[in-house]
Amino acid sequence: MRAMVLERQHSPLQPEDVPRPEPKDGQILVRVSACGVCRTDLHVCDGDLKHPKPHLIPGHEIVGHVEAMGRGVTGFEPGQRVGIPWLGWTCGECVYCRAGQENLCENAGFTGYTLDGGYAQYAVADARYCFPVHGDYTDAEVAPLLCAGLIGYRSLRMAGEGRRLGLYGFGAAAHIVAQVARWQGRDIYAFVRPGDENAKDFAKDLGAVWTGDSDKPAPELLDAAIIYAPVGELVPAALRAVRPGGTVVCAGIHMSDIPAFPYELLWRERQIVSVANLTRRDGEEFLELAPKVPVKTSVERFPLDQANEALGRLRDGELRGAAVLTMDSAAT
């Protein structure tokens, strides 16, 4: 099968013909039709996340159809459309798994990082961490829901129920979360990279009541802010923007160092929290909710062999929404 492979970090992916994987006990083999290009993929390729699987196939926003099943798999059937997310395996035995916090599993496996992912024509995955995909979405439109949507949904829940919500960085996750938050009746304040007028226009198109540069103050105190951009300097900026008792959610898996800031920015019970991975419950809830909103994803499609171009466009902030790799005409 054809795949894009990370031979070493800080280097472009290489197109290779590799053996098609076979499902082991408890796994399903998925014929991939689309795979989203996530900022976490950049962190893996660029070395921000250390020690990926050798000869790695990246990608963890995978949509495809069940091709075969290993022994013991129930709840799926051949041809069924499924999604494969970032969290790909947990041990079920550590203190976190036993406490219902599988997203913090000490021994977890991650799709497209410690497990091969979806920048390929086929992928295998633990059936426990695959989700049936419903709704009228095309495969390419579904793909960003599998991480940008799921992590965005988890970060939105962690932000609390306040009406005034700030979003720092308006890319794949924020453009999905904005739609859910507006459906919930919240007001969106979008903070973008200084000078990025296209991102401001995108946020306005999705119902933001205010847009501005991320280095400028909010027009009024916010109940919460979610930071999607991997920029540590935004943490004190967001603290300045939220009211006493408000919450700042750091939603990325990697962020540059947070600079020192005066205690008064945190005082009066402001909180800083981080989001780690996802749970199966997150996936089930969000994938059921998305068609009801309905969430509409903005995607730019790239053939599999243009994965490096898609990553480069994401790195340079040149995408409106999400990039998605497509394997064949079924995903376009």
Phi, psi and omega in degrees: 000158179272139179210157171256124192240137174267103179282322176204148180295157183071014179231153178298153173293150180247131174287130182217153168265118183235158179298142175292131181289156176244138183289132174270183179306131178081002182250160170238148173262127183244129171278110188286133173248333179207148176215122179292153177254109189255155177299332176297326175300321176298317181298325177290311183293325185271000175087006177291325173259120188276159169057055173291165174304137176299146178053052189279138165263110182286180173107124183220017171245071194259132174232134179190198184231142183296122179261322181200162182227141174281174180297143175087359180278130175231160176089359177230161177216156181304138179088349182292141178278132183222162173239144179239121183261188181298309181286113188251345181192142171223159187280333182075002187239337183289172184298327181286317177300317181292337180267007181078020179245058186297337177293345179253012183311132182290341185240019188299152171250141186239127181297131179076016178219295174258350175234145177299145185246214195251013172279059186196169181282338178220154176213147172252151181207152173296123184300333180296335185246032172244147183239134169298142181246125181240181177094175184269012180293146165287166180300319180296323180290330180288323192311312181296340179294337188283348173219300177307319179287313184292313178293323176299317179296317179296319179294325178295318177296321181289341179285348182088190189253011181299155186282320187267111186240125175264139176239119180259114187093115185244074178245222187299311182291313184297324183289337174278312182299322180302321181292319178294316181296319177296320177299327178280355179092017180269158174262132183256130174245114187258123178251124186237169177302132182310128178089356183274082183291330178297319178294322177298315179298319179300314180297318178297320179299332181263014170097011178299136179278343179206142173228147180194170177291146185292344179265009178252153180288156174288154181288342177204163181293138182261156175283328180200161175220141176244129180256114177260332178290139184277051189239109183299330180298343180283343182296305176297327177298317180291324176299321177296331186277338185265154181286165169305136184083358181279170186234137171248122182253123174266110193262353183270161177278344179217143178211145174295165185302140177276124181289159175299145178215156182293144182302331183299337177291331181267336185301167183066039168064029166288152183233146168242124179229158177240158177253133178236111169063215183205168172242165177298327177298319176305313182297314181297315182294313186289318181292339172279325182285320189308315180290341181281331185300311346274143173285131176245120181269140174262115186233148171242122187270142176226140171298157182308318185286358175256026180301320180296323177295317179298317178296320179296319178296321177294315180301323184270003178069033186256012183256145172255096186099235187230147171270142179223130173275136179241141185266329181203182187294341180295340184262357187262000000 
